[in-house]
Amino acid sequence: MCYMHYLYLLLTRKFNSLLTGYDVQMSCLTRKLQQKLTRYVQKNSSRFSSNDPRCIREELVNKGVCPSDVTTDQLKIILKEVKNS
């Protein structure tokens, strides 16, 4: 990605965030990554220190299991999948 395109995306994201009051999700969670995270959470759910998606996301990022660009909202979807399975 060229620098100008990256800068445009970054500025657009910040501008949209200011307009809506919400951070625009730019990262795309691939199906393979979503499946990997879902399996990891299913197998290790008892090891999390909290049920809060933000805390779980932070733990996963710190362990290197989850990329830092995965959002809390995306992790909430994964947690719902795990809960419903």
Backbone bond lengths (Angstrom), bond angles and torsions (degrees), N, CA, C in turn:
res aa  C-N    CA-C-N  psi(-1)  N-CA   C-N-CA  omega(-1)  CA-C   N-CA-C  phi
1 M - - - 1.450 - - 1.531 107.31 -
2 C 1.290 115.22 131.58 1.466 118.38 -179.27 1.539 110.01 -73.75
3 Y 1.308 114.86 158.47 1.456 121.56 -175.91 1.523 112.25 -60.00
4 M 1.328 117.53 -42.55 1.471 120.68 -178.18 1.527 111.29 -65.17
5 H 1.326 116.91 -38.46 1.460 120.40 178.32 1.526 110.18 -65.98
6 Y 1.329 116.17 -42.97 1.451 120.78 177.47 1.526 111.03 -60.79
7 L 1.321 115.94 -45.12 1.459 120.88 179.15 1.527 110.89 -61.69
8 Y 1.318 116.80 -41.72 1.465 121.81 177.57 1.529 110.48 -60.10
9 L 1.335 116.56 -47.12 1.464 120.03 179.74 1.520 111.48 -62.65
10 L 1.313 116.00 -41.85 1.459 120.53 179.65 1.528 111.28 -63.11
11 L 1.315 117.19 -46.81 1.466 121.05 179.54 1.521 111.45 -66.53
12 T 1.321 117.61 -39.48 1.465 121.54 177.88 1.520 110.27 -62.27
13 R 1.327 115.84 -42.33 1.462 120.26 179.30 1.522 110.75 -61.72
14 K 1.328 116.74 -47.31 1.465 120.74 -179.92 1.531 110.81 -64.39
15 F 1.316 117.36 -41.00 1.460 121.12 -179.75 1.527 110.30 -64.60
16 N 1.331 116.68 -45.90 1.468 120.40 178.69 1.523 111.14 -63.67
17 S 1.321 115.91 -35.78 1.452 120.60 178.12 1.530 110.75 -63.96
18 L 1.316 116.38 -40.52 1.465 120.62 178.12 1.524 111.32 -67.11
19 L 1.330 116.66 -38.32 1.468 120.39 -178.63 1.521 112.07 -69.73
20 T 1.310 116.32 -43.99 1.454 120.55 -173.21 1.518 113.47 -93.33
21 G 1.319 115.92 -21.28 1.456 119.32 -175.24 1.514 112.28 83.44
22 Y 1.321 117.75 2.09 1.459 122.75 179.81 1.519 109.22 -122.60
23 D 1.302 114.76 150.05 1.452 119.77 176.44 1.523 108.27 -79.51
24 V 1.314 117.12 127.20 1.453 121.68 -178.74 1.518 108.34 -75.98
25 Q 1.335 116.08 130.26 1.450 119.80 -179.82 1.518 109.11 -78.65
26 M 1.327 115.75 119.49 1.453 119.90 179.62 1.515 111.49 -104.98
27 S 1.311 118.29 -23.33 1.453 119.28 -176.86 1.517 110.26 -79.71
28 C 1.285 114.76 146.30 1.457 121.14 179.64 1.517 107.66 -111.26
29 L 1.300 116.61 122.53 1.447 121.41 179.64 1.524 107.92 -86.34
30 T 1.320 117.12 112.51 1.460 120.04 -179.03 1.519 110.37 -70.27
31 R 1.302 115.38 155.92 1.469 119.99 -179.84 1.515 110.87 -59.64
32 K 1.336 116.52 -41.40 1.463 120.47 -179.24 1.528 111.30 -63.79
33 L 1.325 117.39 -44.23 1.461 120.92 178.54 1.523 110.47 -65.52
34 Q 1.319 117.20 -40.55 1.461 120.33 178.90 1.523 110.31 -62.11
35 Q 1.322 117.63 -42.10 1.466 121.04 178.20 1.524 111.21 -64.39
36 K 1.340 115.81 -41.51 1.467 120.68 179.17 1.523 111.00 -62.35
37 L 1.323 116.52 -46.18 1.470 120.12 179.91 1.516 111.28 -66.69
38 T 1.328 116.89 -38.70 1.468 120.56 178.67 1.522 110.27 -61.29
39 R 1.334 117.42 -46.86 1.465 120.80 178.90 1.530 111.22 -62.28
40 Y 1.327 116.85 -42.17 1.463 120.14 -179.52 1.529 110.53 -63.07
41 V 1.323 116.93 -44.91 1.468 120.69 -179.27 1.527 109.98 -65.40
42 Q 1.338 118.10 -39.74 1.468 120.73 178.31 1.527 111.08 -59.88
43 K 1.321 115.88 -44.69 1.461 120.29 -176.04 1.528 113.03 -75.60
44 N 1.321 117.49 -26.57 1.468 120.70 -172.10 1.523 113.80 -119.76
45 S 1.306 117.94 16.37 1.470 120.18 -174.83 1.527 112.90 -61.01
46 S 1.313 117.86 -30.48 1.468 120.06 -179.61 1.527 112.33 -73.28
47 R 1.327 117.31 -14.89 1.466 121.13 -177.29 1.523 113.78 -88.83
48 F 1.322 117.29 -10.33 1.462 119.33 -178.44 1.522 110.00 -74.56
49 S 1.317 115.27 140.29 1.464 120.07 -176.67 1.521 112.56 -78.43
50 S 1.337 117.11 -10.02 1.460 120.96 -176.37 1.525 109.38 -150.67
51 N 1.325 116.17 162.51 1.463 121.37 173.06 1.519 111.49 -98.13
52 D 1.307 116.45 -0.98 1.456 122.01 -179.51 1.525 109.65 -73.76
53 P 1.349 117.96 123.65 1.471 120.74 -179.25 1.525 113.78 -55.92
54 R 1.339 117.54 -34.38 1.469 119.61 178.82 1.525 111.08 -64.60
55 C 1.329 115.91 -42.62 1.469 119.76 179.50 1.531 111.23 -68.16
56 I 1.332 116.26 -41.22 1.464 120.10 178.84 1.519 110.03 -63.02
57 R 1.341 116.75 -43.41 1.463 120.95 178.54 1.522 110.33 -59.04
58 E 1.331 116.39 -45.21 1.461 121.01 -179.61 1.524 111.17 -61.83
59 E 1.346 116.52 -41.45 1.462 120.27 178.32 1.529 110.81 -63.06
60 L 1.345 116.21 -43.52 1.463 120.36 -179.32 1.528 111.53 -65.38
61 V 1.318 116.51 -40.04 1.469 120.61 178.48 1.526 109.71 -66.12
62 N 1.323 117.80 -44.20 1.465 121.58 -179.18 1.528 112.26 -63.98
63 K 1.342 116.68 -31.69 1.466 120.49 178.55 1.526 112.02 -81.57
64 G 1.329 116.57 -9.92 1.461 119.96 -179.30 1.509 113.83 83.60
65 V 1.319 116.86 11.35 1.461 121.51 -179.25 1.522 110.79 -82.83
66 C 1.306 116.24 -31.48 1.463 122.87 -172.57 1.525 109.96 -123.91
67 P 1.350 117.57 131.76 1.465 119.25 175.31 1.527 110.80 -64.59
68 S 1.304 116.59 148.78 1.461 120.41 -176.50 1.529 112.71 -69.28
69 D 1.329 118.18 -16.92 1.465 119.06 -179.78 1.523 113.16 -84.63
70 V 1.336 117.94 -2.28 1.466 120.48 172.78 1.522 107.13 -73.70
71 T 1.321 115.87 128.42 1.462 120.35 -175.09 1.523 112.04 -85.48
72 T 1.304 115.08 163.34 1.466 120.57 176.21 1.526 110.32 -62.25
73 D 1.333 117.33 -37.88 1.467 120.26 178.76 1.522 111.36 -63.55
74 Q 1.323 117.01 -38.57 1.461 119.88 177.49 1.526 110.34 -66.51
75 L 1.322 116.66 -38.45 1.458 120.05 178.30 1.526 110.72 -67.73
76 K 1.324 117.88 -34.20 1.465 121.07 176.41 1.522 110.58 -58.89
77 I 1.329 116.76 -39.67 1.464 121.31 178.88 1.530 109.83 -63.62
78 I 1.324 116.06 -42.74 1.469 120.53 178.26 1.520 110.28 -63.24
79 L 1.321 117.65 -42.44 1.464 121.21 179.54 1.522 111.57 -63.74
80 K 1.335 116.84 -36.60 1.462 119.87 176.08 1.514 111.24 -65.60
81 E 1.331 117.26 -39.66 1.454 121.48 176.94 1.525 110.71 -60.84
82 V 1.322 115.93 -44.47 1.455 120.40 -179.93 1.524 110.63 -64.00
83 K 1.313 116.35 -42.03 1.466 121.19 -179.57 1.531 111.33 -64.62
84 N 1.336 116.96 -37.02 1.468 121.21 -177.46 1.521 112.79 -83.27
85 S 1.333 117.92 -8.56 1.470 118.66 -178.36 1.509 112.24 -92.86
